[in-house]
């Protein structure tokens, strides 16, 4: 799902991020909500959804982030 995550050491801690993910709104396999939940479960603290279409279509995922 998230293959290209980046791990950075900051002040003795590890910051994990994936800065280029496509959701099913674009040409990816998973909906934005599932991408966010997967990232949270696996400790990925920064996620950039880089869909190839209108980003307004992923607004429902904000409910997952803010919940």
C-alpha distance (Angstrom), angle and dihedral (degrees) to the residues before:
residue distance angle dihedral
X1 . . .
X2 3.79 . .
X3 3.78 105.4 .
X4 3.78 107.4 158.7
X5 3.76 102.4 53.0
X6 3.78 118.6 155.5
X7 3.77 122.7 -140.6
X8 3.82 117.9 -155.1
X9 3.80 128.6 -177.6
X10 3.82 112.5 -134.5
X11 3.80 120.9 175.0
X12 3.80 91.6 -24.0
X13 3.81 93.1 -49.2
X14 3.76 129.4 102.3
X15 3.80 121.4 -121.5
X16 3.80 112.9 -162.5
X17 3.78 119.8 -163.1
X18 3.79 142.5 163.5
X19 3.78 112.3 -155.7
X20 3.81 99.8 -175.9
X21 3.82 120.0 45.7
X22 3.82 128.1 147.8
X23 3.80 120.0 -151.3
X24 3.81 130.3 -155.4
X25 3.81 86.9 -93.2
X26 3.82 83.6 73.4
X27 3.82 124.2 17.8
X28 3.81 98.8 -50.3
X29 3.80 128.6 107.0
X30 3.81 103.1 -125.1
X31 3.80 133.3 58.5
X32 3.82 117.1 -110.8
X33 3.82 92.0 -108.2
X34 3.81 91.7 55.5
X35 3.81 91.8 47.1
X36 3.80 90.1 53.8
X37 3.80 93.5 46.5
X38 3.82 90.9 47.8
X39 3.80 90.6 50.9
X40 3.82 91.7 49.3
X41 3.82 92.5 49.0
X42 3.81 92.5 49.2
X43 3.80 96.7 45.9
X44 3.79 97.2 -107.4
X45 3.79 103.1 151.1
X46 3.81 100.0 -176.2
X47 3.80 123.6 44.5
X48 3.81 127.6 175.2
X49 3.79 114.8 -164.3
X50 3.81 104.5 -154.4
X51 3.79 103.4 -175.1
X52 3.79 121.1 177.7
X53 3.80 93.7 -129.2
X54 3.81 142.7 41.4
X55 3.83 109.2 -24.7
X56 3.83 90.2 -155.1
X57 3.79 87.2 77.7
X58 3.81 90.6 71.7
X59 3.81 96.1 56.8
X60 3.84 91.9 108.5
X61 3.81 88.3 67.6
X62 3.79 88.7 67.7
X63 3.80 87.1 74.1
X64 3.81 87.9 61.6
X65 3.81 93.1 48.8
X66 3.80 94.7 46.8
X67 3.81 96.4 42.1
